[in-house]
Structure formats: C-alpha cells, structure tokens
Amino acid sequence: VQLQASGGGSVQAGDSLRLSCAASGRTFSRYATGWIRQAPGKGRDVVAAISWDDSTYVADSVKGRFTISRDNAKNTMYLQMNSLKPEDTAVYYCAARSGPIATMAAGDYDYWGRGTQVTVSS
C-alpha cells in the first residue's frame, strides 16, 4: 500500500488543521493505520491509530483535541486537530501495518508515507 499525507501548514496556537492520508494499492480496510509524528530532535510517536473495525486509540497528549477517522470507500484517513499547541509542531506521517489491529508503537507500522509538516506558533 502506498500512502500520501497532506494538509499540514503553519498555524497559531488554538487553531485547527485536518490532515488527510490517501492510500493506493491494496485494499485500505485490510490494514490498521495511524498517524505518527516526529518533532525536531525527538523520536517518532503514534498520536492516533485506527483498527480495521474502526476502533480508535489516541495518545494522552492529544486526547480531547485530535480525532482520527477514515473512509474506506475513499481509501482515505483523516486526523482532525483542534486546539493546536506549539508542542504539536512536528512532521506528521501516516502509516499502515500488516494486520487489522492498531497499536501505539511506531515500530509496528510497515508502510509509511511522506510526512507533512505542522508548525504551531504561540
């Protein structure tokens, strides 16, 4: 499966953004997928993930602010980000793993798209 993230940008604290991840290749619904971010000088962290049955998982750091969803008919996954904070600044990647169950471990994801930069200014 090939993945392409889009929707990043530069915003002010408190603003919202919606990231999209378009998938091509194999049937999107067969994979668990997630949004993973990497801030400057830090490792990759899963911020939200969704299983084949649409069960979702969200990191504590973004809980209540970020919502993950996907439209299997469109082969697209989304990340709605509200009340953005400067600490949300990172490159955001969409990723998929060869299995139906999402995890919160970045190393479990097998397929990665190019990232999209999100910059939040105070």
C-alpha positions as CSV (number, residue, x, y, z in Angstrom):
1,V,0.0,0.0,0.0
2,Q,1.2,3.5,-0.9
3,L,0.4,6.4,1.4
4,Q,0.5,10.2,0.9
5,A,-0.2,12.6,3.7
6,S,-1.3,16.2,3.1
7,G,-2.9,19.1,4.9
8,G,-0.1,20.4,7.1
9,G,0.8,24.0,7.5
10,S,1.7,26.9,9.8
11,V,-0.9,28.0,12.2
12,Q,-1.3,29.8,15.5
13,A,-1.9,28.2,18.8
14,G,-5.6,27.4,19.3
15,D,-6.2,26.9,15.5
16,S,-7.3,23.7,13.8
17,L,-6.0,21.6,10.9
18,R,-7.2,18.5,9.2
19,L,-4.7,16.1,7.8
20,S,-5.6,13.6,5.1
21,C,-3.9,10.4,4.1
22,A,-4.7,9.0,0.7
23,A,-3.9,5.3,0.2
24,S,-3.4,3.4,-3.1
25,G,-2.6,-0.1,-3.9
26,R,-4.2,-2.8,-1.8
27,T,-7.5,-2.6,0.0
28,F,-7.1,0.1,2.7
29,S,-9.6,-1.5,5.0
30,R,-7.4,-4.6,5.5
31,Y,-4.8,-2.5,7.4
32,A,-4.7,-0.9,10.7
33,T,-3.5,2.7,10.2
34,G,-2.2,5.5,12.2
35,W,-0.8,9.0,12.4
36,I,2.7,9.2,13.7
37,R,4.7,12.4,14.4
38,Q,8.3,13.3,14.9
39,A,9.3,16.6,16.5
40,P,12.7,18.1,15.9
41,G,15.3,16.1,17.8
42,K,12.8,13.5,19.1
43,G,11.7,10.0,18.1
44,R,8.5,9.0,16.3
45,D,5.4,8.8,18.4
46,V,2.0,7.4,17.4
47,V,-0.6,10.1,18.2
48,A,-3.7,8.2,16.9
49,A,-4.4,4.9,15.3
50,I,-7.5,3.1,14.0
51,S,-8.1,-0.6,13.6
52,W,-9.9,-2.4,10.8
53,D,-13.1,-2.4,12.9
54,D,-12.8,1.4,13.4
55,S,-11.7,1.1,17.0
56,T,-9.5,4.1,17.7
57,Y,-6.6,4.9,20.0
58,V,-5.4,8.3,20.9
59,A,-2.3,9.4,22.8
60,D,-2.8,11.1,26.1
61,S,-1.0,14.1,24.9
62,V,-3.7,14.8,22.3
63,K,-6.7,13.2,23.8
64,G,-9.7,15.5,23.6
65,R,-8.1,17.6,20.8
66,F,-7.3,15.2,18.0
67,T,-9.7,12.8,16.3
68,I,-8.8,10.0,13.8
69,S,-11.2,8.7,11.3
70,R,-11.1,7.0,7.9
71,D,-13.3,6.5,4.9
72,N,-12.6,3.1,3.4
73,A,-14.7,3.8,0.4
74,K,-12.3,6.7,-0.4
75,N,-9.2,4.9,0.8
76,T,-8.5,8.0,3.0
77,M,-7.7,8.5,6.6
78,Y,-8.0,11.8,8.5
79,L,-6.7,13.5,11.6
80,Q,-8.7,16.4,12.8
81,M,-6.5,18.5,15.1
82,N,-8.2,21.1,17.2
83,S,-6.8,23.5,19.9
84,L,-3.3,23.1,18.5
85,K,-0.3,23.8,20.8
86,P,3.3,24.7,20.0
87,E,4.3,21.3,21.3
88,D,2.3,19.7,18.4
89,T,4.8,21.0,16.0
90,A,6.2,18.1,14.1
91,V,6.3,16.2,10.9
92,Y,3.2,14.0,10.7
93,Y,3.3,10.7,8.9
94,C,0.5,8.4,8.0
95,A,1.4,4.7,8.3
96,A,-0.2,1.3,8.0
97,R,0.6,-2.1,9.4
98,S,0.2,-5.6,8.1
99,G,-2.5,-6.6,10.5
100,P,-6.0,-5.5,11.5
101,I,-5.3,-4.2,15.0
102,A,-3.8,-0.8,15.5
103,T,-1.0,-0.3,18.1
104,M,0.6,2.8,19.6
105,A,4.1,1.7,18.8
106,A,5.7,3.3,15.8
107,G,7.9,0.3,15.1
108,D,4.8,-1.9,14.4
109,Y,4.0,0.0,11.2
110,D,5.3,-1.4,8.0
111,Y,4.3,1.2,5.4
112,W,4.9,4.9,5.6
113,G,4.0,7.9,3.5
114,R,6.0,11.1,3.2
115,G,5.3,13.3,6.1
116,T,3.5,16.7,6.2
117,Q,4.9,19.5,8.3
118,V,2.7,21.0,11.0
119,T,4.1,24.2,12.7
120,V,2.2,25.8,15.6
121,S,3.3,29.2,16.7
122,S,2.4,30.7,20.1
